[in-house]
Amino acid sequence: MEKILEQTLLYDFYGELLTRHQKEIYEDVVLNDYSYSEVAEERGISRQGVHDLIKRCHRILQEYEEKLHLVEKFLSIRRQIQETQQLIRESERVDGAQLEQRLEEILKEL
């Protein structure tokens, strides 16, 4: 998964579990694409401090994902919905029983 997409999804799912300070700096660097130097100057902290905080936040978000798997589940559901949409588009060429069986398989996975 592309790194920016991964960071964004992790933040979307688990960002509220960070402290206010962590969220503000993480948003500035990752979501708003500010440089470490810009954030450091604005916040009155060192560039290294910003770097360390971003690494810590990313590690925290990764740990939540390792335990809860919400992003993984979300991506799986999205993929299955796309497969279902494709099956529906092709339904004229696919046997109805075959379509129904695949939809049941998808529902079981969810």
C-alpha positions as CSV (number, residue, x, y, z in Angstrom):
1,M,0.0,0.0,0.0
2,E,1.3,3.5,-0.8
3,K,2.9,5.0,2.3
4,I,0.8,8.2,2.2
5,L,-2.4,6.2,1.8
6,E,-1.4,3.9,4.6
7,Q,-0.6,6.8,6.9
8,T,-3.9,8.6,6.1
9,L,-6.0,5.4,6.7
10,L,-4.2,4.7,9.9
11,Y,-4.8,8.3,11.1
12,D,-8.5,8.1,9.9
13,F,-9.1,5.0,12.0
14,Y,-6.9,5.6,15.0
15,G,-6.0,9.3,15.1
16,E,-8.5,10.1,17.9
17,L,-6.4,7.9,20.1
18,L,-3.5,10.2,19.9
19,T,-3.1,13.2,22.2
20,R,-4.1,16.6,21.0
21,H,-0.5,17.7,20.6
22,Q,0.4,14.5,18.7
23,K,-2.6,14.9,16.4
24,E,-1.8,18.5,15.6
25,I,1.8,17.8,14.6
26,Y,0.9,14.6,12.8
27,E,-1.7,16.4,10.8
28,D,0.6,19.3,9.9
29,V,3.4,17.0,8.6
30,V,1.5,14.0,7.1
31,L,-1.8,15.5,6.0
32,N,-0.9,19.1,5.4
33,D,2.5,18.3,4.0
34,Y,4.4,20.8,6.1
35,S,8.1,20.2,6.5
36,Y,9.6,19.3,9.9
37,S,11.4,22.6,9.9
38,E,8.1,24.5,9.3
39,V,6.3,22.7,12.1
40,A,9.3,23.0,14.4
41,E,9.5,26.8,13.9
42,E,5.7,27.2,14.3
43,R,5.6,25.1,17.5
44,G,8.8,26.3,19.0
45,I,10.4,22.8,19.2
46,S,13.4,21.3,17.4
47,R,13.2,19.7,14.0
48,Q,14.4,16.5,15.6
49,G,11.6,16.7,18.1
50,V,9.1,16.9,15.3
51,H,10.8,13.9,13.5
52,D,10.7,11.8,16.7
53,L,7.1,12.6,17.4
54,I,6.0,11.7,13.9
55,K,7.9,8.4,14.2
56,R,6.3,7.7,17.6
57,C,2.8,8.5,16.2
58,H,3.3,6.3,13.2
59,R,4.5,3.4,15.5
60,I,1.5,4.0,17.8
61,L,-1.0,3.9,14.9
62,Q,0.7,0.8,13.5
63,E,0.4,-0.9,16.9
64,Y,-3.3,-0.2,17.0
65,E,-3.7,-1.7,13.5
66,E,-1.8,-4.8,14.5
67,K,-4.2,-5.3,17.4
68,L,-7.5,-4.3,15.8
69,H,-7.1,-4.8,12.1
70,L,-9.7,-2.1,11.2
71,V,-7.8,-0.8,8.2
72,E,-7.3,-4.3,6.9
73,K,-11.0,-5.1,7.3
74,F,-12.0,-1.8,5.7
75,L,-9.8,-2.5,2.6
76,S,-11.1,-6.1,2.4
77,I,-14.7,-4.9,2.5
78,R,-14.0,-2.2,-0.1
79,R,-12.3,-4.9,-2.4
80,Q,-15.3,-7.2,-2.0
81,I,-17.8,-4.4,-2.8
82,Q,-15.8,-3.7,-6.0
83,E,-15.9,-7.4,-6.9
84,T,-19.6,-7.4,-6.3
85,Q,-20.1,-4.4,-8.5
86,Q,-18.1,-6.1,-11.2
87,L,-20.2,-9.2,-10.9
88,I,-23.4,-7.2,-11.1
89,R,-22.1,-5.4,-14.3
90,E,-21.3,-8.8,-15.7
91,S,-24.5,-10.4,-14.5
92,E,-26.0,-10.7,-18.0
93,R,-23.1,-13.1,-18.9
94,V,-23.0,-14.9,-15.5
95,D,-25.4,-17.6,-14.3
96,G,-27.7,-16.2,-11.6
97,A,-26.9,-19.0,-9.2
98,Q,-23.2,-18.4,-9.7
99,L,-23.7,-14.7,-8.9
100,E,-25.8,-15.5,-5.8
101,Q,-23.1,-18.0,-4.6
102,R,-20.4,-15.4,-4.9
103,L,-22.4,-12.8,-3.0
104,E,-23.0,-15.3,-0.2
105,E,-19.3,-16.0,0.0
106,I,-18.6,-12.3,0.3
107,L,-21.2,-11.9,3.0
108,K,-19.7,-14.7,5.0
109,E,-16.3,-13.0,4.9
110,L,-17.8,-9.8,6.2
